[in-house]
Amino acid sequence: MIDLKQLRENPDAFQASLSKRGEFDLSPILELDRQQRELEVERSQLQARSNEIGKQVGQKMKSGAKPDDPEIQALRDEGNQVKSQLSELEPKEKEIKAELESILLTIPNLPNETTPVGKSEDENVEVKRWGEAYLPKDSEAILPHWEIGEKLGILNFERSARIAQSRFVTLIGAGAALERALIQFMLDRQTAAGYTEVLPPILINTQSLTASGQLPKFAEESFKCANDDLWLTPTAEVPITSLHRDEILAAEELPKYYCAYTPCFRREAGSYGRDTRGLIRLHQFNKVELYMFVRPEDSETAHQKILTDAEAILQALKLPYRAIELCTGDLGFSATKTYDLEVWLPSSGKYREISSCSNCKDFQARRGNIRFKEAGKKGTQFVHTLNGSGLAVGRTMSAILENYQQPDGTVKIPEALQPYLGREVL
């Protein structure tokens, strides 16, 4: 959530920054804020007068005045009038406050000053390439990952559609073992890099989705339980954000680095007709998530670490990839700055997203009320939060099946993964 106080003090700067992301009108927020503050002042004055009247009545009664004394009766009449005014004002103030908060929850994070300005993904900026990618002419004989996977008998989409619906997959035999090996490999690498592993609930409440920025904007993307205030998590970022919701951490506890494996669930409501085959865009998929709670002055350095740690998995598996910096028009709702890692899929001759590493600064912390306190100092500060995939497991499997595919129809297993899978070839 954006800082309302800073918006009030610098409305033009906020409007100019948000305009880099699209069309957002901040005037309703400023008007509601003005009304709320006016009502707050009026309420405070009325409450002060009510307290003063009560004090005066008490003093006069102690001095020997009788309850039916005209002066006391006049004070009591005024007191009743003040209470009546308060009873009308308080619900109005509460209603305006709720409306203001509702609008604030729909406003995305301000882009970082260094984030490239652009309208769409076409204006994202490539910042790095790693590994040797197959050129289009070399990839003609390479089968798409879903075809080689079905030929090897390690994945099945047809039976999955029978069990559930389209965009689900069943992994079989070595396919299930490969998925499990990748998860363990990623967790081992990330815990060695300093992250604490957590295994959070995958059913989460509305507050958790709101704190991370998924609600209210992305409600149609999520699966909701019919009879409970519970949703299937779209990413482990959501439960980890709320791991410290409504807490005040000691400054010496920071930074906190977490990694988590979870199944993830998304409707993919806005992707009709895209990636209808394969492991790229499923309703259910596995992912290892990286998450950080840090001091504000450390968040830029932390962003580079989380990116490096995600890259390290691709490099260890020797999968060609590129890193791109997202422009303002392609930036995620909660992010102020994001780098995407895109792995090379030779069958299509394209790089495809496999990790998104974002700095959210204090945006999620404000929504989740996550603060820290310096020892011996007054007041608290909001932490900064960062998240990144380390990595999306199904997409990593698809990249292995294509980049390690052999002319005889077998698939080599990356050397770093062989001890986890117990074999060298599929």
N, C-alpha and C positions, 0 to 999 in steps of 0.2 A: 504494500500500500504506500502511496506517495505521502510525503510529510505535509500535512495540512497547514502547519504553521509556516513552513517555507513557501508553500504555494500562496498563502495570504500575503506574505511579505514580498514575493517576487513573481506575481502572476504572469507578467510578460515573458520572463525567462522560461517559466514552466511551459507556457503555451508554445513558445518558439521551439523548445526541445521536443515536445510531444508532436508537433507538426511534422517532424522528421519521420515519424512512425505512421502518420495518417491523419485523418480528420477527427479531432477531439475538441469539444466545446467545454471549457472549464467554467464558463460564466454561471451555470446553474449551481455548481459547487460553491463558488464564491458568494452567491446570493443566499444560499441556504446557510452558509457559515456566518454571514452577517446577521441573518435573522436569529440564528441560534445564540450568538453572542449577545445580541440585544435582549433576548428573553432571559438569558443567564444573568445579565446585570439586573434586569427588572426583578427576577426571582430572588436574587441575593438581597436586593434592597427591601423587598417585602418581608423576607425572612428575618432580616435585621430589625425591621420595624415591629414585627410580631414578637420577637424576643424582648425588645425594648418595652413594649406594652405590658408583657407578662411581668417584667421586672418592676415597672412602675406600680402595677396593681399590687404586687407583693409588698412593696415598700409602704404603700398607703395603708394596706391592711395591718401591717406591723405597727404603724403609727396610730392605730385605733379607729381608722375609718370603717364604716359598716358596709356590708356587701351591697346594700341598696343606695349607697351614697351616689348622687348624680354624677360626680366626677369619675367614680369607679365604673358606673354604668356606661358612661360615654366612652371610657377606654375599652371596656369589654365590647361595646358595639363596634368600635373601630377595629378591634382585634378580630371579631367575627367577619367583618368586611374584608380584612386582609387575608384571612384564611380562605374565604370564598374566592378571592382573586387568585390565590395560590392554587386552589383546586382546579381552576380553569386553565391556568398558565402551565402547570407541570405536564399534563398530558400533551399539550401543544408542543412544548419544548422537546418532549420525548419523541413525538412523531417526527419533528423536523430532524432531530439527531439521527433517527433510524433511516430516514430518507437520504440524509447526507452520507451516512456510512454505506448505504446500498449503492449509491452512485460511485463513491470512492473505490469500492471493490471492483468496479468495471473499468477503471483507468489503469492502463499498463505502466510498467516501470519506465522511467526516463532513460533514453539511450545514453551510454557513456560518450563523453566528448570525442573519444578516439574511435568510436564505432563508425564505419563507413556509411555515408548517407546514400540511400537507394530506395526504390519502390518495391522491388521484388527480388527473388532469388537470382535472377539474371544479373544483378549488380553486386552479388557477393564477391569477395576478393580472395583469390587463392594465395596462400602465404607459404606453402611448402608442399613438396612431393617427396615420397620415400619409396624405394624399391623399384624394381624393373617390371613394368606392366606389359602384358601381351599387347602387341599392336593389333588392330583389326584384322589384318591379313593373316596374322598368326593364330587368331582365335576362331577361324572358320570351322575347325574340326572339334572345337570344345563344346560339349553339350551343356545346356543350362543345368543348374544344380538340381532342379526338380526331376529332370530326365535321368541324369546319372544316378541320383538318389533312388529313384524307382527301379532302375536297372539293377542296382546293387541290393535292392530289397530292404533298404534301411529307413524308408519313409513312405507314407501312403496318405494321399489326400482324398481319394474316392471313398474309402471306408470311414474317414474322419467326417466327411459330409453326411454320411449315413448316421453316424453317432451324434453329431451336432448339427453343423451346417457348413457352408463353404467358408474358406479362410481359417480352417483348423487343420492341424496335421497330427498324425500318429507316427512316432518314431519307433522303429522296430530293431531289435537285435543290436548290431554295431552302431546303428543310428542313435538309439537311446544311450548307449554307452559313450558315444562321442559327445553328445550333449552334456552328459554328466561329467565327463572328463574335462570339457571346456570350462564348465562352472567351477570345478575344483581348482583347475589351473589358474583361472582368473582370480579366485579368492586367495590362493596361496601367494600369487604375485603381489596383490594389493595389500594383504596383511604384512608382507615383507617390506612394503613401501611405507608402512607406518599407519595403516588404517586398522581400526578395530572392527571386527566382523560382528554384525547384528543380524538376527533373523526376525523381522518384525511381522505383525499381523498383516495378512493380505486383504482382510475386510477392514475397512476404515470408515470413520464417521464423517459427517458433513463438515464439521469444524476442521478436520485434518485437510480435507480437499480445499477448503477456503483458505487456510493458512498458507498452503503451498502455491495458491494462485490458480488451481484447476477450476474452482467454482468462484463465481457463477458462470464464467465465460464458457467453460468446456463441459457443461452438464450433458450435452447430447453425445459427447465422446465416451462417456463412462457408463458402466453397467451398474444399476442400482437394485438392491434387494427390495422385494415387494413389501415385506411386512416389518422392516426394521430401518433405522437410520444408519444403514451400512451400505457401502459401495465396494466393488472389486477394485483393488488398487491399479491405476494405470501405469505406475512406476514407483519404485521404492523411494524415490525422492519425497513422495507424499508422507508416508509414515515416519521417515527419518526427520523431516522438517518438524513434525509434531512430537518427536522424542523429547524435546525440551520446551514444548509449548507452555506458555505462562510460567516460565521459570526465570530466576535471576541467577546466572552462573557467576562464580568467582573468576576474576580476571585471570588468575593463575591456572584455571582449568583449560584455558584456550591456548592453542587451537584444539578443536576436537575433530578428528578425521574418522569417518565411518565408511564401511563398505557393506553391501548387503546383496545377497541373491534373493530374488523373488520372481514368481510368475507375474506377468503383467497382462492387463486386459483392456482392450480399447475397441470401441465400435468402428473406428475408421470411417466415421459418418461422412466426412468430406472427400473421400478418396474413391468414389464410385468409378469403376472401370480401370483403376490403376493397380498394377501389380496383382492381377487376379490369380496368378499362378506363382507357386514357390513360397519361400520362407520370408520374403521381404516385408509383407504387410499382412500379418495375421491378427485375428481377434485375441489370441492368447499366445504369449511368447515369454521366453526366459531372458532375464537381464541381470547383470551384476552392476550395481550402482555405486558411485563414489559420492560422498557428501562431506562438506566441511562447515564448521562453525568457527569463525575467526574474528579477531579484532579488526575494526575498520581499516586501520593503517596497513594491515597485512593481506587484504583481499586481492590486490593485484598480483602479488607474489604467489599467493595460494592458487590463483587462476592458472598461472603458468605450471605449477606443480600438478594440478589435476589433469591438465592437458597432457603433460609429459607422461604421467602415470597411465593414462588411457593409451597413448601412443606406444608405450612400452610393450603392451600386449600384442599389438599388431607387428611390432618389430621382432618380438620373440618368436612369433609364428611365421615371420618372413612373408607377410601379406602386403603387397603394394597398396599404398594409400596416399591421399593428399589431405592437407588441412586447409580449410577455408574460413575466413572471418565473415560472419553474417552481417549484411547491411541492415539499416534501421527498419526497412520495410519487411524483412524476413525474420526479425528478432522475435523470440518467444515472449509471451506475455509478461513473465516475471523477471526476465533477464535484462541486464543493462549492457552486457557484452557477451558474445558467444562465438566459440570456435567449433565448427563441425569437423569431424574426421570422416572421410569417405573412402571406403575400401574399393579396390578395383575388381569388377566382375567381368572377366574376359568374354563370356558368351554374348553379352550385350554391348561390350565395348564402352562401358560407363563406370564412373565412380558412384557408389551409393552410400548414403549416410549409415554409419555404424556407431557413432558416438556424437553427442552434443554436449559440450563443456561450457557451462554458463556461470557468470558472476551475477548474482542477484542483489548484491550489496545489502541494504537493510530492508528491502522491499518485503520479503517473506517474514523477516523478523518482526516487522511492524504488524503484519497480519496475524502472526502467531504470538505476539507479545513475548519475544525471546530477548532477554537483556543480559548484560554482565555488569559487575561492579568492581571498581578498583579498591583495594584495601586502603582504608584510611581516607577515602574521598567520598564526598557527598554525591548523591544522585547516581543514576545508571545510564548506560548507553545500549543501543540496540546492536546486536552482533551483526556481522555480515555472513551470508550463506552462499555456498557454491555447490554445484552439482555437475556430474558428468557420468556417462555410461562407460563402464570399464570391463566388458563391452556388452552390446546386444548379442546374445549367444546364437540365436538362429541365423542371424546375418553373418556371424563369424563362420558358422558351419557352411553356409552357402558359398562363402569366399574360399574356404578350404576345398570344397568339392569341385570348384571351377579352377582355381589357381594351381592345385596339385593333381589335376586330372592327367592321366597318362594315355598314350595312344592305344594301349591294349584294353582300355576301359576300366582300369583300376585307378585308385586314388591313393597317392602317398599321404602318410600322416606327417605333419610337421615334426621335426626332430624334437623340439621342446615338449611336444604333447605326447610323444610315444610312451614315456614312462607311466603316464596317466591312463592311457588306453590299453597298454600292453600289447600293441601290435604296430607294425610299420606300414602296412598297406591295407586298404579296404578293397 
